[in-house]
C-alpha cells in the first residue's frame, strides 16, 4: 500500500501549491495587477 501514501502525499503537495498560488493572487492589491 505504499502507492496510497505516495498518491496522498502528491495530492497534498499539489493542493498546497494551488492554494498558495491562489492566496498570493488574492493577497495582491488591485493596483499591482494593472502593472502586468
mmCIF entry with sequence, helices, sheets and N, C-alpha, C, O atoms, coordinates in Angstrom:
data_MODEL
# 
_entry.id   MODEL 
# 
_entity.id                         1 
_entity.type                       polymer 
_entity.pdbx_number_of_molecules   1 
# 
_entity_poly.entity_id                      1 
_entity_poly.type                           'polypeptide(L)' 
_entity_poly.nstd_linkage                   no 
_entity_poly.nstd_monomer                   no 
_entity_poly.pdbx_seq_one_letter_code       
;(UNK)(UNK)(UNK)(UNK)(UNK)(UNK)(UNK)(UNK)(UNK)(UNK)(UNK)(UNK)(UNK)(UNK)(UNK)(UNK)
(UNK)(UNK)(UNK)(UNK)(UNK)(UNK)(UNK)(UNK)(UNK)(UNK)(UNK)(UNK)(UNK)(UNK)(UNK)(UNK)
(UNK)(UNK)(UNK)(UNK)
;
_entity_poly.pdbx_seq_one_letter_code_can   XXXXXXXXXXXXXXXXXXXXXXXXXXXXXXXXXXXX 
_entity_poly.pdbx_strand_id                 A 
# 
loop_
_entity_poly_seq.entity_id 
_entity_poly_seq.num 
_entity_poly_seq.mon_id 
_entity_poly_seq.hetero 
1 1  UNK n 
1 2  UNK n 
1 3  UNK n 
1 4  UNK n 
1 5  UNK n 
1 6  UNK n 
1 7  UNK n 
1 8  UNK n 
1 9  UNK n 
1 10 UNK n 
1 11 UNK n 
1 12 UNK n 
1 13 UNK n 
1 14 UNK n 
1 15 UNK n 
1 16 UNK n 
1 17 UNK n 
1 18 UNK n 
1 19 UNK n 
1 20 UNK n 
1 21 UNK n 
1 22 UNK n 
1 23 UNK n 
1 24 UNK n 
1 25 UNK n 
1 26 UNK n 
1 27 UNK n 
1 28 UNK n 
1 29 UNK n 
1 30 UNK n 
1 31 UNK n 
1 32 UNK n 
1 33 UNK n 
1 34 UNK n 
1 35 UNK n 
1 36 UNK n 
# 
_struct_asym.id          A 
_struct_asym.entity_id   1 
# 
loop_
_struct_conf.conf_type_id 
_struct_conf.id 
_struct_conf.pdbx_PDB_helix_id 
_struct_conf.beg_label_comp_id 
_struct_conf.beg_label_asym_id 
_struct_conf.beg_label_seq_id 
_struct_conf.pdbx_beg_PDB_ins_code 
_struct_conf.end_label_comp_id 
_struct_conf.end_label_asym_id 
_struct_conf.end_label_seq_id 
_struct_conf.pdbx_end_PDB_ins_code 
_struct_conf.beg_auth_comp_id 
_struct_conf.beg_auth_asym_id 
_struct_conf.beg_auth_seq_id 
_struct_conf.end_auth_comp_id 
_struct_conf.end_auth_asym_id 
_struct_conf.end_auth_seq_id 
_struct_conf.pdbx_PDB_helix_class 
_struct_conf.details 
_struct_conf.pdbx_PDB_helix_length 
HELX_P HELX_P1 AA1 UNK A 2  ? UNK A 27 ? UNK A 2  UNK A 27 1 ? 26 
HELX_P HELX_P2 AA2 UNK A 30 ? UNK A 35 ? UNK A 30 UNK A 35 1 ? 6  
# 
_struct_conf_type.id          HELX_P 
_struct_conf_type.criteria    ? 
_struct_conf_type.reference   ? 
# 
loop_
_atom_site.group_PDB 
_atom_site.id 
_atom_site.type_symbol 
_atom_site.label_atom_id 
_atom_site.label_alt_id 
_atom_site.label_comp_id 
_atom_site.label_asym_id 
_atom_site.label_entity_id 
_atom_site.label_seq_id 
_atom_site.pdbx_PDB_ins_code 
_atom_site.Cartn_x 
_atom_site.Cartn_y 
_atom_site.Cartn_z 
_atom_site.occupancy 
_atom_site.B_iso_or_equiv 
_atom_site.pdbx_formal_charge 
_atom_site.auth_seq_id 
_atom_site.auth_comp_id 
_atom_site.auth_asym_id 
_atom_site.auth_atom_id 
_atom_site.pdbx_PDB_model_num 
ATOM 1   N N  . UNK A 1 1  ? 0.835  -1.222 0.000   1.00 0.00 ? 1  UNK A N  1 
ATOM 2   C CA . UNK A 1 1  ? 0.000  0.000  0.000   1.00 0.00 ? 1  UNK A CA 1 
ATOM 3   C C  . UNK A 1 1  ? 0.863  1.264  0.000   1.00 0.00 ? 1  UNK A C  1 
ATOM 4   O O  . UNK A 1 1  ? 0.397  2.336  0.384   1.00 0.00 ? 1  UNK A O  1 
ATOM 5   N N  . UNK A 1 2  ? 2.115  1.136  -0.430  1.00 0.00 ? 2  UNK A N  1 
ATOM 6   C CA . UNK A 1 2  ? 2.990  2.319  -0.438  1.00 0.00 ? 2  UNK A CA 1 
ATOM 7   C C  . UNK A 1 2  ? 2.496  3.362  -1.438  1.00 0.00 ? 2  UNK A C  1 
ATOM 8   O O  . UNK A 1 2  ? 2.700  4.562  -1.250  1.00 0.00 ? 2  UNK A O  1 
ATOM 9   N N  . UNK A 1 3  ? 1.840  2.891  -2.509  1.00 0.00 ? 3  UNK A N  1 
ATOM 10  C CA . UNK A 1 3  ? 1.376  3.819  -3.544  1.00 0.00 ? 3  UNK A CA 1 
ATOM 11  C C  . UNK A 1 3  ? 0.265  4.721  -3.013  1.00 0.00 ? 3  UNK A C  1 
ATOM 12  O O  . UNK A 1 3  ? 0.110  5.851  -3.475  1.00 0.00 ? 3  UNK A O  1 
ATOM 13  N N  . UNK A 1 4  ? -0.515 4.225  -2.039  1.00 0.00 ? 4  UNK A N  1 
ATOM 14  C CA . UNK A 1 4  ? -1.593 5.038  -1.478  1.00 0.00 ? 4  UNK A CA 1 
ATOM 15  C C  . UNK A 1 4  ? -1.033 6.271  -0.769  1.00 0.00 ? 4  UNK A C  1 
ATOM 16  O O  . UNK A 1 4  ? -1.523 7.384  -0.960  1.00 0.00 ? 4  UNK A O  1 
ATOM 17  N N  . UNK A 1 5  ? -0.006 6.060  0.047   1.00 0.00 ? 5  UNK A N  1 
ATOM 18  C CA . UNK A 1 5  ? 0.600  7.194  0.764   1.00 0.00 ? 5  UNK A CA 1 
ATOM 19  C C  . UNK A 1 5  ? 1.330  8.117  -0.212  1.00 0.00 ? 5  UNK A C  1 
ATOM 20  O O  . UNK A 1 5  ? 1.399  9.327  0.004   1.00 0.00 ? 5  UNK A O  1 
ATOM 21  N N  . UNK A 1 6  ? 1.876  7.540  -1.290  1.00 0.00 ? 6  UNK A N  1 
ATOM 22  C CA . UNK A 1 6  ? 2.591  8.355  -2.281  1.00 0.00 ? 6  UNK A CA 1 
ATOM 23  C C  . UNK A 1 6  ? 1.618  9.258  -3.026  1.00 0.00 ? 6  UNK A C  1 
ATOM 24  O O  . UNK A 1 6  ? 1.891  10.442 -3.221  1.00 0.00 ? 6  UNK A O  1 
ATOM 25  N N  . UNK A 1 7  ? 0.473  8.696  -3.448  1.00 0.00 ? 7  UNK A N  1 
ATOM 26  C CA . UNK A 1 7  ? -0.541 9.487  -4.156  1.00 0.00 ? 7  UNK A CA 1 
ATOM 27  C C  . UNK A 1 7  ? -1.147 10.530 -3.212  1.00 0.00 ? 7  UNK A C  1 
ATOM 28  O O  . UNK A 1 7  ? -1.425 11.659 -3.616  1.00 0.00 ? 7  UNK A O  1 
ATOM 29  N N  . UNK A 1 8  ? -1.348 10.133 -1.947  1.00 0.00 ? 8  UNK A N  1 
ATOM 30  C CA . UNK A 1 8  ? -1.920 11.063 -0.971  1.00 0.00 ? 8  UNK A CA 1 
ATOM 31  C C  . UNK A 1 8  ? -0.966 12.233 -0.741  1.00 0.00 ? 8  UNK A C  1 
ATOM 32  O O  . UNK A 1 8  ? -1.395 13.386 -0.685  1.00 0.00 ? 8  UNK A O  1 
ATOM 33  N N  . UNK A 1 9  ? 0.319  11.936 -0.607  1.00 0.00 ? 9  UNK A N  1 
ATOM 34  C CA . UNK A 1 9  ? 1.306  12.997 -0.410  1.00 0.00 ? 9  UNK A CA 1 
ATOM 35  C C  . UNK A 1 9  ? 1.415  13.892 -1.629  1.00 0.00 ? 9  UNK A C  1 
ATOM 36  O O  . UNK A 1 9  ? 1.557  15.108 -1.504  1.00 0.00 ? 9  UNK A O  1 
ATOM 37  N N  . UNK A 1 10 ? 1.347  13.283 -2.823  1.00 0.00 ? 10 UNK A N  1 
ATOM 38  C CA . UNK A 1 10 ? 1.426  14.066 -4.055  1.00 0.00 ? 10 UNK A CA 1 
ATOM 39  C C  . UNK A 1 10 ? 0.209  14.986 -4.173  1.00 0.00 ? 10 UNK A C  1 
ATOM 40  O O  . UNK A 1 10 ? 0.336  16.142 -4.576  1.00 0.00 ? 10 UNK A O  1 
ATOM 41  N N  . UNK A 1 11 ? -0.963 14.469 -3.821  1.00 0.00 ? 11 UNK A N  1 
ATOM 42  C CA . UNK A 1 11 ? -2.188 15.277 -3.868  1.00 0.00 ? 11 UNK A CA 1 
ATOM 43  C C  . UNK A 1 11 ? -2.123 16.437 -2.884  1.00 0.00 ? 11 UNK A C  1 
ATOM 44  O O  . UNK A 1 11 ? -2.552 17.548 -3.196  1.00 0.00 ? 11 UNK A O  1 
ATOM 45  N N  . UNK A 1 12 ? -1.589 16.179 -1.703  1.00 0.00 ? 12 UNK A N  1 
ATOM 46  C CA . UNK A 1 12 ? -1.465 17.251 -0.713  1.00 0.00 ? 12 UNK A CA 1 
ATOM 47  C C  . UNK A 1 12 ? -0.493 18.323 -1.197  1.00 0.00 ? 12 UNK A C  1 
ATOM 48  O O  . UNK A 1 12 ? -0.727 19.515 -0.999  1.00 0.00 ? 12 UNK A O  1 
ATOM 49  N N  . UNK A 1 13 ? 0.603  17.892 -1.834  1.00 0.00 ? 13 UNK A N  1 
ATOM 50  C CA . UNK A 1 13 ? 1.596  18.845 -2.330  1.00 0.00 ? 13 UNK A CA 1 
ATOM 51  C C  . UNK A 1 13 ? 1.003  19.703 -3.445  1.00 0.00 ? 13 UNK A C  1 
ATOM 52  O O  . UNK A 1 13 ? 1.222  20.914 -3.486  1.00 0.00 ? 13 UNK A O  1 
ATOM 53  N N  . UNK A 1 14 ? 0.253  19.075 -4.345  1.00 0.00 ? 14 UNK A N  1 
ATOM 54  C CA . UNK A 1 14 ? -0.362 19.818 -5.457  1.00 0.00 ? 14 UNK A CA 1 
ATOM 55  C C  . UNK A 1 14 ? -1.423 20.782 -4.932  1.00 0.00 ? 14 UNK A C  1 
ATOM 56  O O  . UNK A 1 14 ? -1.479 21.937 -5.354  1.00 0.00 ? 14 UNK A O  1 
ATOM 57  N N  . UNK A 1 15 ? -2.267 20.305 -4.006  1.00 0.00 ? 15 UNK A N  1 
ATOM 58  C CA . UNK A 1 15 ? -3.317 21.169 -3.463  1.00 0.00 ? 15 UNK A CA 1 
ATOM 59  C C  . UNK A 1 15 ? -2.709 22.328 -2.674  1.00 0.00 ? 15 UNK A C  1 
ATOM 60  O O  . UNK A 1 15 ? -3.233 23.441 -2.703  1.00 0.00 ? 15 UNK A O  1 
ATOM 61  N N  . UNK A 1 16 ? -1.607 22.069 -1.971  1.00 0.00 ? 16 UNK A N  1 
ATOM 62  C CA . UNK A 1 16 ? -0.945 23.133 -1.221  1.00 0.00 ? 16 UNK A CA 1 
ATOM 63  C C  . UNK A 1 16 ? -0.393 24.189 -2.176  1.00 0.00 ? 16 UNK A C  1 
ATOM 64  O O  . UNK A 1 16 ? -0.474 25.385 -1.898  1.00 0.00 ? 16 UNK A O  1 
ATOM 65  N N  . UNK A 1 17 ? 0.167  23.744 -3.302  1.00 0.00 ? 17 UNK A N  1 
ATOM 66  C CA . UNK A 1 17 ? 0.703  24.679 -4.294  1.00 0.00 ? 17 UNK A CA 1 
ATOM 67  C C  . UNK A 1 17 ? -0.398 25.521 -4.918  1.00 0.00 ? 17 UNK A C  1 
ATOM 68  O O  . UNK A 1 17 ? -0.214 26.717 -5.144  1.00 0.00 ? 17 UNK A O  1 
ATOM 69  N N  . UNK A 1 18 ? -1.545 24.904 -5.199  1.00 0.00 ? 18 UNK A N  1 
ATOM 70  C CA . UNK A 1 18 ? -2.665 25.640 -5.802  1.00 0.00 ? 18 UNK A CA 1 
ATOM 71  C C  . UNK A 1 18 ? -3.216 26.666 -4.813  1.00 0.00 ? 18 UNK A C  1 
ATOM 72  O O  . UNK A 1 18 ? -3.470 27.816 -5.171  1.00 0.00 ? 18 UNK A O  1 
ATOM 73  N N  . UNK A 1 19 ? -3.399 26.231 -3.556  1.00 0.00 ? 19 UNK A N  1 
ATOM 74  C CA . UNK A 1 19 ? -3.927 27.147 -2.531  1.00 0.00 ? 19 UNK A CA 1 
ATOM 75  C C  . UNK A 1 19 ? -2.943 28.289 -2.282  1.00 0.00 ? 19 UNK A C  1 
ATOM 76  O O  . UNK A 1 19 ? -3.353 29.436 -2.099  1.00 0.00 ? 19 UNK A O  1 
ATOM 77  N N  . UNK A 1 20 ? -1.644 27.975 -2.275  1.00 0.00 ? 20 UNK A N  1 
ATOM 78  C CA . UNK A 1 20 ? -0.631 29.004 -2.056  1.00 0.00 ? 20 UNK A CA 1 
ATOM 79  C C  . UNK A 1 20 ? -0.648 30.013 -3.202  1.00 0.00 ? 20 UNK A C  1 
ATOM 80  O O  . UNK A 1 20 ? -0.511 31.215 -2.974  1.00 0.00 ? 20 UNK A O  1 
ATOM 81  N N  . UNK A 1 21 ? -0.815 29.528 -4.432  1.00 0.00 ? 21 UNK A N  1 
ATOM 82  C CA . UNK A 1 21 ? -0.870 30.428 -5.588  1.00 0.00 ? 21 UNK A CA 1 
ATOM 83  C C  . UNK A 1 21 ? -2.116 31.301 -5.555  1.00 0.00 ? 21 UNK A C  1 
ATOM 84  O O  . UNK A 1 21 ? -2.051 32.493 -5.854  1.00 0.00 ? 21 UNK A O  1 
ATOM 85  N N  . UNK A 1 22 ? -3.250 30.709 -5.192  1.00 0.00 ? 22 UNK A N  1 
ATOM 86  C CA . UNK A 1 22 ? -4.492 31.490 -5.116  1.00 0.00 ? 22 UNK A CA 1 
ATOM 87  C C  . UNK A 1 22 ? -4.393 32.541 -4.018  1.00 0.00 ? 22 UNK A C  1 
ATOM 88  O O  . UNK A 1 22 ? -4.835 33.675 -4.201  1.00 0.00 ? 22 UNK A O  1 
ATOM 89  N N  . UNK A 1 23 ? -3.808 32.165 -2.867  1.00 0.00 ? 23 UNK A N  1 
ATOM 90  C CA . UNK A 1 23 ? -3.667 33.106 -1.754  1.00 0.00 ? 23 UNK A CA 1 
ATOM 91  C C  . UNK A 1 23 ? -2.773 34.279 -2.162  1.00 0.00 ? 23 UNK A C  1 
ATOM 92  O O  . UNK A 1 23 ? -3.025 35.426 -1.793  1.00 0.00 ? 23 UNK A O  1 
ATOM 93  N N  . UNK A 1 24 ? -1.721 33.969 -2.933  1.00 0.00 ? 24 UNK A N  1 
ATOM 94  C CA . UNK A 1 24 ? -0.809 35.019 -3.375  1.00 0.00 ? 24 UNK A CA 1 
ATOM 95  C C  . UNK A 1 24 ? -1.515 35.974 -4.336  1.00 0.00 ? 24 UNK A C  1 
ATOM 96  O O  . UNK A 1 24 ? -1.268 37.179 -4.299  1.00 0.00 ? 24 UNK A O  1 
ATOM 97  N N  . UNK A 1 25 ? -2.391 35.449 -5.197  1.00 0.00 ? 25 UNK A N  1 
ATOM 98  C CA . UNK A 1 25 ? -3.120 36.296 -6.146  1.00 0.00 ? 25 UNK A CA 1 
ATOM 99  C C  . UNK A 1 25 ? -4.102 37.208 -5.412  1.00 0.00 ? 25 UNK A C  1 
ATOM 100 O O  . UNK A 1 25 ? -4.147 38.408 -5.681  1.00 0.00 ? 25 UNK A O  1 
ATOM 101 N N  . UNK A 1 26 ? -4.891 36.651 -4.486  1.00 0.00 ? 26 UNK A N  1 
ATOM 102 C CA . UNK A 1 26 ? -5.894 37.450 -3.770  1.00 0.00 ? 26 UNK A CA 1 
ATOM 103 C C  . UNK A 1 26 ? -5.247 38.424 -2.795  1.00 0.00 ? 26 UNK A C  1 
ATOM 104 O O  . UNK A 1 26 ? -5.841 39.446 -2.452  1.00 0.00 ? 26 UNK A O  1 
ATOM 105 N N  . UNK A 1 27 ? -4.016 38.109 -2.341  1.00 0.00 ? 27 UNK A N  1 
ATOM 106 C CA . UNK A 1 27 ? -3.328 38.955 -1.384  1.00 0.00 ? 27 UNK A CA 1 
ATOM 107 C C  . UNK A 1 27 ? -2.859 40.256 -2.030  1.00 0.00 ? 27 UNK A C  1 
ATOM 108 O O  . UNK A 1 27 ? -2.756 41.283 -1.360  1.00 0.00 ? 27 UNK A O  1 
ATOM 109 N N  . UNK A 1 28 ? -2.573 40.212 -3.336  1.00 0.00 ? 28 UNK A N  1 
ATOM 110 C CA . UNK A 1 28 ? -2.071 41.409 -4.029  1.00 0.00 ? 28 UNK A CA 1 
ATOM 111 C C  . UNK A 1 28 ? -3.167 42.480 -4.146  1.00 0.00 ? 28 UNK A C  1 
ATOM 112 O O  . UNK A 1 28 ? -4.352 42.161 -4.245  1.00 0.00 ? 28 UNK A O  1 
ATOM 113 N N  . UNK A 1 29 ? -2.761 43.721 -4.133  1.00 0.00 ? 29 UNK A N  1 
ATOM 114 C CA . UNK A 1 29 ? -3.721 44.809 -4.287  1.00 0.00 ? 29 UNK A CA 1 
ATOM 115 C C  . UNK A 1 29 ? -4.073 44.975 -5.770  1.00 0.00 ? 29 UNK A C  1 
ATOM 116 O O  . UNK A 1 29 ? -3.258 44.635 -6.628  1.00 0.00 ? 29 UNK A O  1 
ATOM 117 N N  . UNK A 1 30 ? -5.259 45.486 -6.090  1.00 0.00 ? 30 UNK A N  1 
ATOM 118 C CA . UNK A 1 30 ? -5.668 45.656 -7.497  1.00 0.00 ? 30 UNK A CA 1 
ATOM 119 C C  . UNK A 1 30 ? -4.717 46.562 -8.278  1.00 0.00 ? 30 UNK A C  1 
ATOM 120 O O  . UNK A 1 30 ? -4.562 46.395 -9.487  1.00 0.00 ? 30 UNK A O  1 
ATOM 121 N N  . UNK A 1 31 ? -4.085 47.511 -7.608  1.00 0.00 ? 31 UNK A N  1 
ATOM 122 C CA . UNK A 1 31 ? -3.177 48.434 -8.295  1.00 0.00 ? 31 UNK A CA 1 
ATOM 123 C C  . UNK A 1 31 ? -1.975 47.698 -8.881  1.00 0.00 ? 31 UNK A C  1 
ATOM 124 O O  . UNK A 1 31 ? -1.481 48.066 -9.947  1.00 0.00 ? 31 UNK A O  1 
ATOM 125 N N  . UNK A 1 32 ? -1.505 46.665 -8.193  1.00 0.00 ? 32 UNK A N  1 
ATOM 126 C CA . UNK A 1 32 ? -0.345 45.917 -8.680  1.00 0.00 ? 32 UNK A CA 1 
ATOM 127 C C  . UNK A 1 32 ? -0.703 45.092 -9.915  1.00 0.00 ? 32 UNK A C  1 
ATOM 128 O O  . UNK A 1 32 ? 0.156  44.841 -10.760 1.00 0.00 ? 32 UNK A O  1 
ATOM 129 N N  . UNK A 1 33 ? -1.966 44.668 -10.027 1.00 0.00 ? 33 UNK A N  1 
ATOM 130 C CA . UNK A 1 33 ? -2.386 43.863 -11.173 1.00 0.00 ? 33 UNK A CA 1 
ATOM 131 C C  . UNK A 1 33 ? -2.373 44.695 -12.457 1.00 0.00 ? 33 UNK A C  1 
ATOM 132 O O  . UNK A 1 33 ? -2.161 44.151 -13.541 1.00 0.00 ? 33 UNK A O  1 
ATOM 133 N N  . UNK A 1 34 ? -2.598 46.005 -12.346 1.00 0.00 ? 34 UNK A N  1 
ATOM 134 C CA . UNK A 1 34 ? -2.643 46.848 -13.540 1.00 0.00 ? 34 UNK A CA 1 
ATOM 135 C C  . UNK A 1 34 ? -1.268 46.971 -14.193 1.00 0.00 ? 34 UNK A C  1 
ATOM 136 O O  . UNK A 1 34 ? -1.176 47.214 -15.396 1.00 0.00 ? 34 UNK A O  1 
ATOM 137 N N  . UNK A 1 35 ? -0.205 46.805 -13.414 1.00 0.00 ? 35 UNK A N  1 
ATOM 138 C CA . UNK A 1 35 ? 1.148  46.931 -13.969 1.00 0.00 ? 35 UNK A CA 1 
ATOM 139 C C  . UNK A 1 35 ? 1.497  45.779 -14.901 1.00 0.00 ? 35 UNK A C  1 
ATOM 140 O O  . UNK A 1 35 ? 2.335  45.936 -15.789 1.00 0.00 ? 35 UNK A O  1 
ATOM 141 N N  . UNK A 1 36 ? 0.868  44.625 -14.711 1.00 0.00 ? 36 UNK A N  1 
ATOM 142 C CA . UNK A 1 36 ? 1.210  43.455 -15.529 1.00 0.00 ? 36 UNK A CA 1 
ATOM 143 C C  . UNK A 1 36 ? 0.671  43.586 -16.945 1.00 0.00 ? 36 UNK A C  1 
ATOM 144 O O  . UNK A 1 36 ? 0.869  42.690 -17.766 1.00 0.00 ? 36 UNK A O  1 
# 
